Amino acid sequence: MWSKSGLFFILFSFSKTVFAQPGFMHFTVKNGLSQNAITCIYKDKRGFIWLGTQDGLNQFDGQKIKQYRYEVG
């Protein structure tokens, strides 16, 4: 049978791993993405995340998205 301290230890250990999970961010046109459909993702050595769409390239610096749109001409 489980002792109270053993049960507390297991529950406490489990809660630490659950809260340690990284968060996810949803990129959409509402927060600056050039298009909702991302076709490729790349992280460079400076830490920027580059998101490619059919409308252009998007640079994410951890806070905001900067667009580099594809223009025909």
Distance bins in CASP14 RR format, pairs under 12 A and 6 or more apart:
PFRMAT RR
TARGET T0000
AUTHOR 0000-0000-0000
RMODE 2
METHOD distances of the structure
MODEL  1
1 7 0 0 0 0 1 0 0 0 0 0 0
2 8 0 0 0 0 1 0 0 0 0 0 0
2 9 0 0 0 0 1 0 0 0 0 0 0
2 10 0 0 0 0 1 0 0 0 0 0 0
2 11 0 0 0 0 0 1 0 0 0 0 0
3 9 0 0 0 0 1 0 0 0 0 0 0
3 10 0 0 0 0 0 1 0 0 0 0 0
4 10 0 0 0 0 0 1 0 0 0 0 0
4 11 0 0 0 0 0 1 0 0 0 0 0
5 11 0 0 0 0 0 1 0 0 0 0 0
5 12 0 0 0 0 0 1 0 0 0 0 0
6 12 0 0 0 0 1 0 0 0 0 0 0
6 13 0 0 0 0 1 0 0 0 0 0 0
7 13 0 0 0 0 0 1 0 0 0 0 0
7 14 0 0 0 0 0 1 0 0 0 0 0
8 14 0 0 0 0 0 1 0 0 0 0 0
8 15 0 0 0 0 0 1 0 0 0 0 0
9 15 0 0 0 0 0 1 0 0 0 0 0
9 16 0 0 0 0 0 1 0 0 0 0 0
10 16 0 0 0 0 0 1 0 0 0 0 0
10 17 0 0 0 0 0 1 0 0 0 0 0
11 17 0 0 0 0 0 1 0 0 0 0 0
11 18 0 0 0 0 0 1 0 0 0 0 0
12 18 0 0 0 0 0 1 0 0 0 0 0
12 19 0 0 0 0 0 1 0 0 0 0 0
13 19 0 0 0 0 0 1 0 0 0 0 0
13 20 0 0 0 0 0 1 0 0 0 0 0
14 20 0 0 0 0 0 1 0 0 0 0 0
14 21 0 0 0 0 0 1 0 0 0 0 0
15 21 0 0 0 0 0 1 0 0 0 0 0
25 31 0 0 0 0 1 0 0 0 0 0 0
25 33 0 0 0 0 0 1 0 0 0 0 0
25 49 0 0 0 0 1 0 0 0 0 0 0
25 51 0 0 0 0 0 1 0 0 0 0 0
25 60 0 0 0 0 1 0 0 0 0 0 0
25 62 0 0 0 0 1 0 0 0 0 0 0
25 63 0 0 0 0 0 1 0 0 0 0 0
25 64 0 0 0 0 0 1 0 0 0 0 0
25 65 0 0 0 0 0 1 0 0 0 0 0
26 32 0 0 0 0 0 1 0 0 0 0 0
26 33 0 0 0 0 1 0 0 0 0 0 0
26 36 0 0 0 0 1 0 0 0 0 0 0
26 38 0 0 0 0 0 1 0 0 0 0 0
26 65 0 0 0 0 0 1 0 0 0 0 0
27 33 1 0 1 0 0 0 0 0 0 0 0
27 34 0 0 0 0 0 1 0 0 0 0 0
27 35 0 0 0 0 0 1 0 0 0 0 0
27 36 0 0 0 0 1 0 0 0 0 0 0
27 37 0 0 0 0 0 1 0 0 0 0 0
27 38 1 0 0 1 0 0 0 0 0 0 0
27 41 0 0 0 0 1 0 0 0 0 0 0
27 49 0 0 0 0 1 0 0 0 0 0 0
27 50 0 0 0 0 0 1 0 0 0 0 0
27 51 1 0 0 1 0 0 0 0 0 0 0
27 52 0 0 0 0 0 1 0 0 0 0 0
27 53 0 0 0 0 1 0 0 0 0 0 0
27 58 1 0 0 1 0 0 0 0 0 0 0
27 59 0 0 0 0 0 1 0 0 0 0 0
27 60 1 0 0 1 0 0 0 0 0 0 0
27 62 0 0 0 0 0 1 0 0 0 0 0
27 64 0 0 0 0 0 1 0 0 0 0 0
27 65 1 0 0 1 0 0 0 0 0 0 0
27 67 0 0 0 0 0 1 0 0 0 0 0
28 34 0 0 0 0 0 1 0 0 0 0 0
28 35 0 0 0 0 1 0 0 0 0 0 0
28 36 1 0 1 0 0 0 0 0 0 0 0
28 37 0 0 0 0 0 1 0 0 0 0 0
28 38 0 0 0 0 0 1 0 0 0 0 0
28 51 0 0 0 0 0 1 0 0 0 0 0
28 53 0 0 0 0 0 1 0 0 0 0 0
28 58 0 0 0 0 0 1 0 0 0 0 0
28 65 0 0 0 0 1 0 0 0 0 0 0
29 35 1 0 0 1 0 0 0 0 0 0 0
29 36 1 0 1 0 0 0 0 0 0 0 0
29 37 0 0 0 0 0 1 0 0 0 0 0
29 38 0 0 0 0 0 1 0 0 0 0 0
29 51 0 0 0 0 0 1 0 0 0 0 0
29 53 0 0 0 0 1 0 0 0 0 0 0
29 55 0 0 0 0 1 0 0 0 0 0 0
29 58 0 0 0 0 0 1 0 0 0 0 0
29 65 0 0 0 0 1 0 0 0 0 0 0
29 67 0 0 0 0 0 1 0 0 0 0 0
30 36 0 0 0 0 1 0 0 0 0 0 0
30 65 0 0 0 0 0 1 0 0 0 0 0
31 51 0 0 0 0 0 1 0 0 0 0 0
31 58 0 0 0 0 0 1 0 0 0 0 0
31 60 0 0 0 0 1 0 0 0 0 0 0
31 62 0 0 0 0 0 1 0 0 0 0 0
31 63 0 0 0 0 0 1 0 0 0 0 0
31 64 0 0 0 0 1 0 0 0 0 0 0
31 65 1 0 0 1 0 0 0 0 0 0 0
31 67 0 0 0 0 0 1 0 0 0 0 0
32 51 0 0 0 0 0 1 0 0 0 0 0
32 53 0 0 0 0 0 1 0 0 0 0 0
32 55 0 0 0 0 0 1 0 0 0 0 0
32 58 1 0 0 1 0 0 0 0 0 0 0
32 59 0 0 0 0 0 1 0 0 0 0 0
32 60 0 0 0 0 1 0 0 0 0 0 0
32 63 0 0 0 0 0 1 0 0 0 0 0
32 64 1 0 0 1 0 0 0 0 0 0 0
32 65 1 0 1 0 0 0 0 0 0 0 0
32 66 0 0 0 0 1 0 0 0 0 0 0
32 67 1 0 0 1 0 0 0 0 0 0 0
32 69 0 0 0 0 0 1 0 0 0 0 0
33 39 0 0 0 0 0 1 0 0 0 0 0
33 41 0 0 0 0 0 1 0 0 0 0 0
33 49 0 0 0 0 0 1 0 0 0 0 0
33 50 0 0 0 0 0 1 0 0 0 0 0
33 51 1 0 0 1 0 0 0 0 0 0 0
33 52 0 0 0 0 1 0 0 0 0 0 0
33 53 1 0 0 1 0 0 0 0 0 0 0
33 54 0 0 0 0 0 1 0 0 0 0 0
33 55 0 0 0 0 1 0 0 0 0 0 0
33 56 0 0 0 0 1 0 0 0 0 0 0
33 57 0 0 0 0 0 1 0 0 0 0 0
33 58 1 0 1 0 0 0 0 0 0 0 0
33 59 0 0 0 0 0 1 0 0 0 0 0
33 60 0 0 0 0 1 0 0 0 0 0 0
33 64 0 0 0 0 0 1 0 0 0 0 0
33 65 1 0 1 0 0 0 0 0 0 0 0
33 66 0 0 0 0 0 1 0 0 0 0 0
33 67 1 0 0 1 0 0 0 0 0 0 0
33 69 0 0 0 0 0 1 0 0 0 0 0
34 50 0 0 0 0 0 1 0 0 0 0 0
34 51 0 0 0 0 1 0 0 0 0 0 0
34 52 0 0 0 0 1 0 0 0 0 0 0
34 53 1 0 1 0 0 0 0 0 0 0 0
34 54 0 0 0 0 1 0 0 0 0 0 0
34 55 1 0 1 0 0 0 0 0 0 0 0
34 56 1 0 1 0 0 0 0 0 0 0 0
34 57 1 0 0 1 0 0 0 0 0 0 0
34 58 1 0 1 0 0 0 0 0 0 0 0
34 59 0 0 0 0 0 1 0 0 0 0 0
34 60 0 0 0 0 0 1 0 0 0 0 0
34 65 0 0 0 0 1 0 0 0 0 0 0
34 66 0 0 0 0 0 1 0 0 0 0 0
34 67 1 0 1 0 0 0 0 0 0 0 0
34 68 0 0 0 0 1 0 0 0 0 0 0
34 69 1 0 0 1 0 0 0 0 0 0 0
34 70 0 0 0 0 1 0 0 0 0 0 0
34 71 0 0 0 0 0 1 0 0 0 0 0
35 51 0 0 0 0 1 0 0 0 0 0 0
35 52 0 0 0 0 1 0 0 0 0 0 0
35 53 1 1 0 0 0 0 0 0 0 0 0
35 54 1 0 1 0 0 0 0 0 0 0 0
35 55 1 0 1 0 0 0 0 0 0 0 0
35 56 1 0 0 1 0 0 0 0 0 0 0
35 57 0 0 0 0 0 1 0 0 0 0 0
35 58 0 0 0 0 1 0 0 0 0 0 0
35 65 0 0 0 0 0 1 0 0 0 0 0
35 67 0 0 0 0 1 0 0 0 0 0 0
35 69 0 0 0 0 1 0 0 0 0 0 0
35 70 0 0 0 0 0 1 0 0 0 0 0
36 51 0 0 0 0 0 1 0 0 0 0 0
36 52 0 0 0 0 0 1 0 0 0 0 0
36 53 1 0 0 1 0 0 0 0 0 0 0
36 54 0 0 0 0 0 1 0 0 0 0 0
36 55 0 0 0 0 1 0 0 0 0 0 0
36 58 0 0 0 0 0 1 0 0 0 0 0
37 51 0 0 0 0 0 1 0 0 0 0 0
37 52 0 0 0 0 1 0 0 0 0 0 0
37 53 1 0 0 1 0 0 0 0 0 0 0
37 54 1 0 0 1 0 0 0 0 0 0 0
37 55 0 0 0 0 1 0 0 0 0 0 0
37 56 0 0 0 0 0 1 0 0 0 0 0
37 58 0 0 0 0 0 1 0 0 0 0 0
38 49 0 0 0 0 0 1 0 0 0 0 0
38 50 0 0 0 0 0 1 0 0 0 0 0
38 51 1 0 1 0 0 0 0 0 0 0 0
38 52 1 0 1 0 0 0 0 0 0 0 0
38 53 1 0 1 0 0 0 0 0 0 0 0
38 54 0 0 0 0 1 0 0 0 0 0 0
38 55 0 0 0 0 0 1 0 0 0 0 0
38 56 0 0 0 0 0 1 0 0 0 0 0
38 57 0 0 0 0 0 1 0 0 0 0 0
38 58 0 0 0 0 1 0 0 0 0 0 0
38 60 0 0 0 0 0 1 0 0 0 0 0
38 65 0 0 0 0 0 1 0 0 0 0 0
39 50 0 0 0 0 0 1 0 0 0 0 0
39 51 0 0 0 0 1 0 0 0 0 0 0
39 52 1 0 1 0 0 0 0 0 0 0 0
39 53 1 0 0 1 0 0 0 0 0 0 0
39 54 1 0 0 1 0 0 0 0 0 0 0
39 55 0 0 0 0 0 1 0 0 0 0 0
39 56 0 0 0 0 1 0 0 0 0 0 0
39 57 0 0 0 0 0 1 0 0 0 0 0
39 58 0 0 0 0 0 1 0 0 0 0 0
39 70 0 0 0 0 0 1 0 0 0 0 0
40 49 0 0 0 0 0 1 0 0 0 0 0
40 50 0 0 0 0 1 0 0 0 0 0 0
40 51 1 0 0 1 0 0 0 0 0 0 0
40 52 1 0 1 0 0 0 0 0 0 0 0
40 53 0 0 0 0 1 0 0 0 0 0 0
40 54 0 0 0 0 0 1 0 0 0 0 0
40 56 0 0 0 0 0 1 0 0 0 0 0
40 57 0 0 0 0 1 0 0 0 0 0 0
40 58 0 0 0 0 0 1 0 0 0 0 0
41 48 0 0 0 0 0 1 0 0 0 0 0
41 49 1 0 0 1 0 0 0 0 0 0 0
41 50 1 0 0 1 0 0 0 0 0 0 0
41 51 1 0 1 0 0 0 0 0 0 0 0
41 52 1 0 0 1 0 0 0 0 0 0 0
41 53 0 0 0 0 0 1 0 0 0 0 0
41 57 0 0 0 0 0 1 0 0 0 0 0
41 58 0 0 0 0 1 0 0 0 0 0 0
41 59 0 0 0 0 0 1 0 0 0 0 0
41 60 0 0 0 0 1 0 0 0 0 0 0
42 48 0 0 0 0 1 0 0 0 0 0 0
42 49 1 0 0 1 0 0 0 0 0 0 0
42 50 1 0 1 0 0 0 0 0 0 0 0
42 51 0 0 0 0 1 0 0 0 0 0 0
42 52 0 0 0 0 1 0 0 0 0 0 0
42 57 0 0 0 0 1 0 0 0 0 0 0
42 58 0 0 0 0 0 1 0 0 0 0 0
42 59 0 0 0 0 0 1 0 0 0 0 0
42 60 0 0 0 0 0 1 0 0 0 0 0
43 49 1 0 1 0 0 0 0 0 0 0 0
43 50 1 0 0 1 0 0 0 0 0 0 0
43 51 0 0 0 0 0 1 0 0 0 0 0
43 59 0 0 0 0 0 1 0 0 0 0 0
43 60 0 0 0 0 1 0 0 0 0 0 0
43 61 0 0 0 0 0 1 0 0 0 0 0
43 62 0 0 0 0 0 1 0 0 0 0 0
44 50 1 0 0 1 0 0 0 0 0 0 0
44 57 0 0 0 0 0 1 0 0 0 0 0
44 59 0 0 0 0 1 0 0 0 0 0 0
44 60 0 0 0 0 0 1 0 0 0 0 0
44 61 0 0 0 0 0 1 0 0 0 0 0
46 59 0 0 0 0 0 1 0 0 0 0 0
46 60 0 0 0 0 0 1 0 0 0 0 0
46 61 0 0 0 0 1 0 0 0 0 0 0
46 62 0 0 0 0 0 1 0 0 0 0 0
47 59 0 0 0 0 0 1 0 0 0 0 0
47 60 0 0 0 0 1 0 0 0 0 0 0
47 61 0 0 0 0 1 0 0 0 0 0 0
47 62 0 0 0 0 1 0 0 0 0 0 0
48 57 0 0 0 0 0 1 0 0 0 0 0
48 58 0 0 0 0 0 1 0 0 0 0 0
48 59 1 0 1 0 0 0 0 0 0 0 0
48 60 1 0 0 1 0 0 0 0 0 0 0
48 61 1 0 1 0 0 0 0 0 0 0 0
48 62 0 0 0 0 1 0 0 0 0 0 0
48 63 0 0 0 0 0 1 0 0 0 0 0
48 64 0 0 0 0 0 1 0 0 0 0 0
48 65 0 0 0 0 0 1 0 0 0 0 0
48 66 0 0 0 0 1 0 0 0 0 0 0
48 68 0 0 0 0 0 1 0 0 0 0 0
49 57 0 0 0 0 0 1 0 0 0 0 0
49 58 0 0 0 0 1 0 0 0 0 0 0
49 59 1 0 0 1 0 0 0 0 0 0 0
49 60 1 0 1 0 0 0 0 0 0 0 0
49 61 0 0 0 0 1 0 0 0 0 0 0
49 62 1 0 0 1 0 0 0 0 0 0 0
49 63 0 0 0 0 0 1 0 0 0 0 0
49 64 0 0 0 0 0 1 0 0 0 0 0
49 65 0 0 0 0 1 0 0 0 0 0 0
49 66 0 0 0 0 0 1 0 0 0 0 0
50 56 0 0 0 0 0 1 0 0 0 0 0
50 57 1 0 0 1 0 0 0 0 0 0 0
50 58 1 0 0 1 0 0 0 0 0 0 0
50 59 1 0 1 0 0 0 0 0 0 0 0
50 60 1 0 0 1 0 0 0 0 0 0 0
50 61 0 0 0 0 0 1 0 0 0 0 0
50 65 0 0 0 0 0 1 0 0 0 0 0
50 66 0 0 0 0 0 1 0 0 0 0 0
50 67 0 0 0 0 0 1 0 0 0 0 0
50 68 0 0 0 0 1 0 0 0 0 0 0
51 57 1 0 0 1 0 0 0 0 0 0 0
51 58 1 0 1 0 0 0 0 0 0 0 0
51 59 1 0 0 1 0 0 0 0 0 0 0
51 60 1 0 0 1 0 0 0 0 0 0 0
51 61 0 0 0 0 0 1 0 0 0 0 0
51 62 0 0 0 0 0 1 0 0 0 0 0
51 65 1 0 0 1 0 0 0 0 0 0 0
51 66 0 0 0 0 0 1 0 0 0 0 0
51 67 0 0 0 0 1 0 0 0 0 0 0
51 68 0 0 0 0 0 1 0 0 0 0 0
52 58 1 0 0 1 0 0 0 0 0 0 0
52 59 0 0 0 0 1 0 0 0 0 0 0
52 60 0 0 0 0 0 1 0 0 0 0 0
52 65 0 0 0 0 0 1 0 0 0 0 0
52 67 0 0 0 0 0 1 0 0 0 0 0
52 68 0 0 0 0 1 0 0 0 0 0 0
52 69 0 0 0 0 0 1 0 0 0 0 0
52 70 0 0 0 0 1 0 0 0 0 0 0
53 65 0 0 0 0 0 1 0 0 0 0 0
53 67 0 0 0 0 1 0 0 0 0 0 0
53 68 0 0 0 0 0 1 0 0 0 0 0
53 69 0 0 0 0 1 0 0 0 0 0 0
53 70 0 0 0 0 1 0 0 0 0 0 0
54 69 0 0 0 0 0 1 0 0 0 0 0
54 70 1 0 0 1 0 0 0 0 0 0 0
55 67 0 0 0 0 1 0 0 0 0 0 0
55 68 0 0 0 0 1 0 0 0 0 0 0
55 69 1 0 0 1 0 0 0 0 0 0 0
55 70 1 0 0 1 0 0 0 0 0 0 0
55 71 0 0 0 0 1 0 0 0 0 0 0
55 72 0 0 0 0 0 1 0 0 0 0 0
56 65 0 0 0 0 0 1 0 0 0 0 0
56 66 0 0 0 0 0 1 0 0 0 0 0
56 67 1 0 0 1 0 0 0 0 0 0 0
56 68 1 0 0 1 0 0 0 0 0 0 0
56 69 1 0 1 0 0 0 0 0 0 0 0
56 70 1 0 1 0 0 0 0 0 0 0 0
56 71 0 0 0 0 1 0 0 0 0 0 0
56 72 0 0 0 0 0 1 0 0 0 0 0
57 65 0 0 0 0 0 1 0 0 0 0 0
57 66 0 0 0 0 1 0 0 0 0 0 0
57 67 1 0 0 1 0 0 0 0 0 0 0
57 68 1 0 1 0 0 0 0 0 0 0 0
57 69 0 0 0 0 1 0 0 0 0 0 0
57 70 1 0 0 1 0 0 0 0 0 0 0
57 71 0 0 0 0 0 1 0 0 0 0 0
58 64 0 0 0 0 0 1 0 0 0 0 0
58 65 1 0 1 0 0 0 0 0 0 0 0
58 66 1 0 0 1 0 0 0 0 0 0 0
58 67 1 0 1 0 0 0 0 0 0 0 0
58 68 1 0 0 1 0 0 0 0 0 0 0
58 69 0 0 0 0 1 0 0 0 0 0 0
58 70 0 0 0 0 0 1 0 0 0 0 0
59 65 1 0 0 1 0 0 0 0 0 0 0
59 66 1 0 1 0 0 0 0 0 0 0 0
59 67 0 0 0 0 1 0 0 0 0 0 0
59 68 1 0 0 1 0 0 0 0 0 0 0
60 66 0 0 0 0 1 0 0 0 0 0 0
60 67 0 0 0 0 0 1 0 0 0 0 0
60 68 0 0 0 0 0 1 0 0 0 0 0
END
